[in-house]
């Protein structure tokens, strides 16, 4: 454990935060959302950092990406080195997949993660819609439901 100084850049806004070395993707996104007072119902954020000017930005999209970033930051203790660049887009709730973080535990009832996610998707679909088709994908403990719009 321990804390690492991370510089967050949102356009011309700059914020220096302390982030736990064991931080995961969802916690990092939550920190960004809170630090810049973003409403998660209205905006989505993309998180990237630049290793050097000769390379394209590296996107942070998973716990593994956050871990790689934290190892890099741990080697370079300079808070200004490898700042996280925040890109904000307006969230279109109607067309965006819905992602839920789920801890997968053994279950004596035998329900699979896909069964549970299908139930969740059915519960969030618009009941007035004739299109009840949805796609469920499971990736690294996250369930994504896309209603096909």
C-alpha positions in Angstrom: 0.0 0.0 0.0 0.9 3.6 0.0 0.0 6.8 -1.8 1.3 8.2 -5.1 0.9 11.9 -6.2 -0.9 12.0 -9.6 -1.4 15.1 -11.7 -4.9 15.2 -13.4 -5.3 17.5 -16.4 -8.8 18.4 -17.6 -8.2 21.0 -20.4 -6.7 23.9 -18.6 -7.7 22.6 -15.2 -5.0 21.0 -13.1 -5.4 19.0 -9.9 -2.9 17.1 -7.8 -4.3 14.1 -6.0 -3.0 11.3 -3.8 -4.0 7.9 -5.1 -3.5 4.6 -3.4 -1.1 2.3 -5.2 -3.7 -0.5 -5.1 -6.3 1.7 -6.8 -8.4 0.0 -9.4 -10.0 1.5 -12.6 -13.4 2.2 -11.0 -11.9 4.0 -8.1 -9.6 6.1 -10.4 -12.6 7.1 -12.5 -14.6 7.9 -9.3 -11.7 10.1 -8.1 -11.6 12.0 -11.4 -15.4 12.4 -11.4 -15.4 13.8 -7.9 -12.3 16.0 -8.3 -13.8 17.8 -11.2 -17.4 17.6 -10.0 -18.6 15.7 -13.1 -22.0 14.2 -13.1 -21.7 10.5 -14.2 -25.2 10.6 -15.5 -24.3 13.5 -17.9 -20.6 12.9 -18.9 -18.2 10.1 -19.6 -14.5 10.4 -19.1 -11.5 8.9 -21.0 -8.3 8.7 -19.1 -4.9 8.7 -20.9 -1.3 9.4 -20.2 1.8 10.1 -22.4 5.0 8.2 -22.0 6.9 10.5 -24.3 6.1 12.8 -27.2 7.1 10.3 -29.8 4.4 7.8 -28.7 0.6 8.0 -28.8 -1.2 8.4 -25.5 -1.8 5.3 -23.5 -5.4 4.8 -22.5 -6.3 3.6 -19.1 -9.4 1.2 -19.5 -8.9 -1.5 -16.9 -7.5 -2.4 -13.5 -4.4 -3.8 -15.3 -3.9 -0.5 -17.1 -4.1 1.4 -13.7 -1.6 -1.1 -12.2 0.9 -0.4 -15.1 0.4 3.3 -14.6 1.0 3.0 -10.8 4.2 1.0 -11.3 5.4 3.7 -13.8 4.5 6.5 -11.3 6.2 4.6 -8.5 9.5 4.6 -10.4 9.2 8.3 -11.1 8.2 10.2 -8.0 7.9 13.5 -9.8 4.1 14.4 -9.5 4.3 16.4 -12.8 5.7 13.4 -14.8 3.1 11.3 -16.6 0.0 13.4 -15.9 -3.3 11.8 -16.5 -5.2 13.6 -19.3 -9.0 13.6 -18.9 -11.2 13.8 -22.0 -14.9 14.5 -21.2 -17.7 13.6 -23.5 -21.4 14.1 -23.1 -23.0 10.8 -22.1 -25.8 9.6 -24.3 -27.6 7.3 -21.9 -30.0 6.0 -24.6 -27.1 4.7 -26.8 -24.4 3.8 -24.4 -23.9 0.3 -23.0 -24.5 0.1 -19.3 -21.5 -1.3 -17.3 -21.9 -2.7 -13.8 -19.0 -3.9 -11.6 -19.7 -7.3 -10.1 -17.7 -9.3 -7.6 -17.9 -12.9 -8.7 -18.3 -15.3 -5.8 -19.2 -19.0 -5.7 -22.9 -19.5 -5.5 -24.6 -22.6 -4.2 -27.7 -21.8 -6.3 -25.8 -22.3 -9.5 -26.6 -18.9 -11.1 -24.0 -17.9 -13.6 -22.8 -14.3 -14.1 -24.4 -14.3 -17.5 -27.8 -15.3 -16.0 -27.5 -12.6 -13.5 -26.5 -10.0 -16.1 -29.4 -11.0 -18.3 -31.8 -10.4 -15.4 -30.2 -7.0 -14.8 -30.5 -6.1 -18.5 -34.2 -7.1 -18.6 -34.8 -5.0 -15.6 -33.2 -1.8 -17.1 -34.7 -2.2 -20.6 -37.5 0.2 -21.5 -40.7 -1.7 -20.8 -42.5 0.2 -23.5 -40.0 -0.8 -26.2 -40.8 -3.7 -28.5 -37.0 -4.4 -28.8 -36.1 -6.6 -25.8 -32.9 -7.8 -27.5 -29.8 -7.2 -25.6 -26.2 -8.3 -25.7 -24.4 -9.3 -22.5 -20.7 -9.5 -22.2 -18.5 -10.4 -19.2 -14.9 -9.1 -19.0 -12.7 -9.2 -15.9 -15.6 -9.0 -13.4 -17.5 -6.3 -15.3 -20.8 -7.0 -16.9 -21.8 -4.9 -19.9 -25.3 -4.8 -21.3 -26.0 -3.2 -24.6 -29.6 -2.8 -25.7 -28.7 -2.6 -29.4 -29.7 1.0 -30.0 
